[in-house]
Amino acid sequence: MKCYFFGTFNPIHLGHIEIARQVKEQAGFDKVVFVPSFMPPHKSEDLASYADRLEMTRLAVGDENVSDIERHLRIPSYTYRTVEKLYEENNGEKINFIIGYDQFFKLESWKEPEKLKEMINFVVIPRKFQNGQVMGERAFEYFKNKGYSFDVLSINFLDISSSMIRALIKQGHDITGLTTSKVKEYIERNKLYKRMARKEFIG
C-alpha cells in the first residue's frame, strides 16, 4: 500500500525524508512516493525549476520513490487534479496523502475540497505543545463530522526547513547535515539558490 507525499521540495531535506520514514513505519505502508509540484498556484520567487527539484528528490530517495505525474497535467498544479489522476489509477480507492497539521486545517480553502474529501485518506502530521499535547484535538472533530477520512500520527520532527537551507546558501553557509550529500553536491554543482541571491542583490 502506497502513501503520497506532495510538496515543492525546494530543496528536499532530511526532515522530509525522516517524516516519510516514520509515516511508513508507523502506518505500515509499503512505500512513500514523493510528488514534486510542477507549477504550484502560489509560486515563490526562489523556486528552483521543476527539473532541478525533481532530480534532487530522485537523488535523495531513489527513482522508484518519486512520481513526475504533475509534469503531464494541466497547470497550475492544483492538488485535486493530481489526486484525480492517482485516484483513477488506484481503481477508485482512496489514496493516502501526507499532510501537515497547518495545511490540514486549511483544507476547505483549497481548490475543490469536496473532491479531495472523496478521494483522499489524509495522513495528518500534527504539531505538539511543549508538554507533548497534540494541538487541535477538538478541531479534528470538525473534519470528522464533515466526512473527511484521516489518520493522525505522532512524528518526531527534525528542525529543518527548505527556506532555512535556501537562506543559508544565500548567505554562503555550509548545508552539510541538512540534506543528503548527493543533493548538496547537486545544489553546489548547479549553483542553485545562489543565482537567485545575486538577482535580488542586483535588483
HELIX and SHEET records of a PDB file:
HELIX    1   1 LEU A   14  ALA A   27  1                                  14    
HELIX    2   2 TYR A   50  VAL A   61  1                                  12    
HELIX    3   3 ASP A   63  ASN A   65  5                                   3    
HELIX    4   4 ILE A   69  HIS A   72  5                                   4    
HELIX    5   5 THR A   79  GLU A   89  1                                  11    
HELIX    6   6 TYR A  101  PHE A  104  1                                   4    
HELIX    7   7 LEU A  107  SER A  109  5                                   3    
HELIX    8   8 PRO A  113  MET A  119  1                                   7    
HELIX    9   9 GLU A  137  ASN A  145  1                                   9    
HELIX   10  10 SER A  162  LYS A  170  1                                   9    
HELIX   11  11 SER A  181  ASN A  190  1                                  10    
HELIX   12  12 LYS A  194  ILE A  202  1                                   9    
SHEET    1   A 5 LYS A  31  PRO A  36  0                                        
SHEET    2   A 5 LYS A   2  GLY A   7  1                                        
SHEET    3   A 5 ILE A  95  GLY A 100  1                                        
SHEET    4   A 5 ILE A 120  ILE A 125  1                                        
SHEET    5   A 5 SER A 149  VAL A 152  1                                        
END                                                                             
